[in-house]
């Protein structure tokens, strides 16, 4: 009898594979497109006469909006499924890119690239995609499955950056942004695939759990969850600063034209291997220890790159090492939340944790532009990213990763 029940709730490999592929494609489009925004800082400034601070603020704002919207997007996906959330997000993302393409002034750019893109990204990235993947995977394979999706999603960064660079140079800012908007619309239906396994077999992994309010209150009191949330701030701060300002920084260092785009593409390429490796490591070692070492490696890499003379070779090595540690934090962090609190409310709990990441992203992107306008240099921000990484490493090592016991909800007895 028990064998029959297990077979009934077992997840077919083909279905699991489809969900992983769909999740990777959605992440590829959304994350790949937003990683190209740093390529528009110079053109928006020179072609449209907009201050670097304002352009950086628009890019930074989408990170902040993404962070505040993520818990709501995750909760909506937990309750209604991924399909409507992904469709709404992809459409809103495309609308934001369209507004930015025709924006004649700073306020319009802020509405498009800041507000609308931020809402769209929250519905088409980690907080919606990874919980859907996490629910179909066994506890032992969950970290690996999330790592595979994150690795596949990195393909977008590898492909989008040279594509955007080529279109922008040949056809201008507006055309390149409209092409990106069209690509976002193409992935709108893929949320349906994520829901194909949303409700089947989930009960194999976890018993009925308490309502979100109870679980969230428990998470807020959990010291490990608080440390994880604080440490995730650093990930956003480091990545947003580098993705947004590395091309301009290399220009200031008199590096060859196009090397910045090459570096961002290399980060995406090596991130494919890094995300998979982090997912693999997270299934074999304690995830918070892997996270601690990840932040240490990042900080040493950033500090070394900043202090050493800049050459094409040093930029390529920096991009490769950063790529290996780029988004590996995401499957590890979401996997750790799932390990401690389960997957039923993973979208909501990871969304709150991710808000901290996005506050860091906002500050990393915006402060980079502000400090540069005030001082003519990015030095203070490079030093800040190193310090933040060291602090994050110290926060992660003492995290308690034991699963918590949450009071289950028992159905009322049926009346006679």
N, C-alpha and C positions, 0 to 999 in steps of 0.2 A: 504493500500500500504506500509506504513512504517513498519507494522508488518511483512509483507512478506519479505521485505529487511533485517530486523533484523534476521529473521529466516534463510535466505540464508547465512548471514555472521556469524551466531552464531557458537561458538566452541563446538562441541560435547564433552561431558564429557569423553567418552572413548578415544578420540584423545588427550585431555589434559592429561589424566592419562598416556597414552603411552609416551608422551613427557617427563613428570616428571620422569617416571621410567627409560627411556633411559638416561636422563640427570644424574640421580642418579647413574646408573651403570657406566657411563663414568667417573664421578667424583670419584666414589669408587675406580676404578682401578688406575687412574692417581694419585689421592691424597694419596690413601692408599700406593702405591708403594713408592712414594717419602718420605713418613713419616718413612719408614724403613731405610733410609740411615744412620741415627745415629748409627744403630746397626753394621755398617760395619767399623766404625772408628778404633776400637780396632783390629779387625781381619786383616784389610788392613795394619795396623801398625806392628803388630806382625808377621803375616804370610808372608808378602811381603816386610817388612822392609821399608815402606814408612813413612815419617815424618807426625805427626798429622797435622801440619800446611798445608801441601800439600793436604792431604785428605780433610781437612776442606775447603780449597780453591776450590777444585773440586766440593764439595757439594754446596758451596756458589756461585760458578760461574753459576751453573744451575739456581739459583734464579735470578741472574742478567740477564742472557740470556733470561730467561722466561719473565722478565719485559720488556726488549727492544723489544722482538718479539711479545709481547701481543697486542700492538696497531695494528700491521700488521695482526696478526691472526684474531683479532676482525673485522677489516675492510674487510678482505677477506670473513669472514663468513657473514657479513652484505651484501656483494655484490653477492657472489656466492653460499651462503648457507653453512650449517654446514657439510654436508656429505663429500665433498672433503677435508675440513680442518681437520676434526676429523680423517679421514683415513690416511692422510699424517702425522698428529701428532702422531698417535698411532704407525705407522710404524717406524718413526724416533725415538720415545721414546724406542721402542723395540731394535732398532739398537744400541742406546747408552748404554743400559743395557748389550747387548751382547759384545760390545767393552770393557766395564768396567770389565766384567767377565773374559776376557782373557788378560787384560792389564798387561804387565810385568813391566811397569814403570809409573812414575808420569805423563808424557805428554799424554800417552794413556788414563790414567784414567781421566785426565782433558777433553780430547776430548769426551770421552764416557759419563761420569757422569755429566760433565759440559756443553759442547756445545750441543751435540745431545739430551740429556735428556731435557735441557732447552727449545730447540725448540719444542720438542714433548709435553712437559707440557703446553706450551702456546696455543697449538691447541686443547687440550683435557680437559681444566679446565674452570674456571669461566668466562673468557672473551669471550668464544665461547658458553658455555652451558647456562649460566644464561640469556643472551640476547634472545636466542631462546625460553626459558621458559617465559621470560618477555613479549614477543610479543603475546603470546596466552592468557595471563591472563588479566582480567579487572584491572583497576587502583586500585580498592578496594582489590582485591585478589592477586595482584602482589607480594607484600612483603611476604605473606604467601606461595605462590607457590615457590618462590626462596628459602625461608627457608626450605621448604620440600625437595627440590632437594639437598640443602647443607647438610641437616640432613641425607638423604639417602646416600649421598656421603661419609659420615663419617663411614659408615659400612665397607668401605675398610680398614680404619686404624685399626678397631677392629679385622678384619680377617687377614690382611696381616702381621701384626707384629708378632703374635705367629707363623704363617705359616713360615715366613722367619727365625725366630729364630730357629725353629725346623729343617728346612732343612739345615740351615747353620751349626748347631752343628753336624748334622749327615752326611752331604754330602759335606760341604765346601762352600766357597764363590761363586765359579763359578757356581755350580749347582743351588744355590738359585737365582742368578741373571738371569740365563737362564729360570728358571721357571717364574720369573716375566716378562721377555720379552715375553714369550708365552702368558701370561695372557693379556698383552697389545694388542697383535695382535688379540685376541678374541673380543675386543671391537671396533675394527676399523670400522665395518659396521654399528654401532649404530647411527652414524651421520645421516643416511638416515631417521631414525625415527624422529629426531629433525626437519628435514625439512618438515615433513608431514603437519605441520600446519604453515609453515613459512610465506606463502603469503595469506592464507585464513583468512578473517575477520579482518586483521590488520587495515583496514581503518575505522572500527567501533570506534577505540580508538583515532585516531589522524588524523588531516588533513594533506595534503601534506606539507612537510617541506623543508627547504632550503638545499643546498648542504652541505656536510661535512665541507668544508673549512669555510663556514659562521658560522655554528654551533660551530665548534671548536674555531674559533676566539672569539665568544661570550662567550664560556666556559672559555677561558683563562682570559678574562676580569672580570669574575664573581668571586667576593670575596669568596663566599661560596664554589665554586668548588676548588679554590686554597687552602682554609683551609682544605677541605676534603682530597685533595691530599696530603698535608703536614702531616695531622694526620694519613693517611693510612701507611705512612712510619713506624710509631711505631708498627703497627700490624705486619708487616713483620719482623721487628727487634726482637721483643719479641718472636714470634712463631718460627722463624728459629733458634735462639739461644737455646731455650728450646728443640725443637725437635732434634737438632743436638747434643747437648752436655749434656743433662740431664742424659743419661745412664752412660757416663764417669764420670760425676760429682758425681753421686751416688756411683760409684765404689770407688772414692777418699774418700767418706764419710764412707767407709767400710760397705756399705749396702749389703744385700744378693745378690748373683749372680742371674741375671734375673729380679730383681726388676725394672731396667730401662725399659726393654721391657714391663713389666706389667704396668708401669706408662704410657707409650706411648699408650698402648692399652686402658687403662682407659680413657685417654684424648679423644681418638676417640669415645669411648662408650658414654661418657657424652656429647660430642660435638653433637651427634645426637639429644639429648633433647635440648641442648643449641641453636643449629641453628634453630630448629623448634620454640623454644620459642622467639628467637630474631625476626624471621619472623612474628610471631604472634604479638609481641609488636610493631613492625614497622608498622603494619596495624592499630594500635589503638592509638599510641602516635607518637609524632614528632620524626622522625628517627634519627636526629642528637642529640637529647636529650638522646635517648636510647644508642647511640654510646658513648656519653660523660660518662654516668654512667658505661658503659661496660669497658672503659679504666680505670676508677677509681677503679672498683672492681678488675680488673687484677693487677693493681699496688700494691694495698694493699695486695693481695694474694701473689704476688711474694716477696714483702718485708718481709712479715710475715714468709714465708717459709725459706727465706734466713737467717733470724735472729734467728729462733728457732732451737733447737737441732733436728737432723735428726733421725727419727724413721720410721719404716715401716708404721705406722699409719699416720704420718705426710705426707709421700710421697703419700699415697693413697688419703688423703684429698686434698692435693695440686693438684694432677692429676684430681680429680673430679671437683673442682672449676675451674681450668684452662680449662677443657673440656667444661664446661657450657658457657665459654666466648671465646672459641677458634676461631671458624670460623663464629660466629654470626655477625661479622663485615662485612662479604662479602655480604649477602643479604641486609643488611641495607645500605651499601655504594652504591651498584649497584641500589638498589631501590630508594635511594635519588637522584642519577644521573638521573634515569628515570623520577622521579617526577618533577625535575627542567627542564630537557631538552628533555623529551620524549624518545621513544624507537627506533626511526628510526636509529639513529647512536649510540645506546647504546654500542654496541661492541667496537666501536672506542673510545668513550669518557671514558668508564670504563677502556679500555686498557691503556690509557694514565695515568689515575688515579692509575691503578694497577702497573704501572712502578715504582712509588714512593714506593709502598709496597715492590716490589722486590729489589729495592736498599737497603731498610732496611733489607730485608732477607739476601742479600749478606753480608752486614756488620755484622749482627748478627751471621751468621754461621762462617764467616771467622775470624772476630775479636775474637770470642771465642777461636778458635784454636791458633791464634797468641798470644793473651794475656796469654793463658795457657803455651805455649812454652817459653814465655819470663819471666813469673813470677811464674809458677808452680801452679797457682790458677785461679779460675773463678770469684773471688770476684768482680773485677771491672766491669765485664759484668753484673752480677746480679744487682749491684747498678745502672748501666746505664739503664737497662730495667725498673726499677722502675721510674727513673727520666723521661724517654721518655714517659711512660704511663701517668704521671701527666700532662706533656706538651700537649699530644694529647687530653686529656679530656678538657683542657682549650681552645684548638683550635676548638672543635666541638660544644660547647654550643652556641656560637654566630653566627653560620651559618644561612644564610637566605635561607629558603627552598621553597620560592614561585616560582611557575612555570614561566619561562621566555617566552616572546612572540618572536618567531622567524619568520622573514618574509617568507611566504610560496612561493613556486614556482608555478606560474600559467601557464598552457600550452598555447602555441601560438595559436591564432585563425586559424582554418583551412582555407586554400585558396579556393576560389570558383573554 
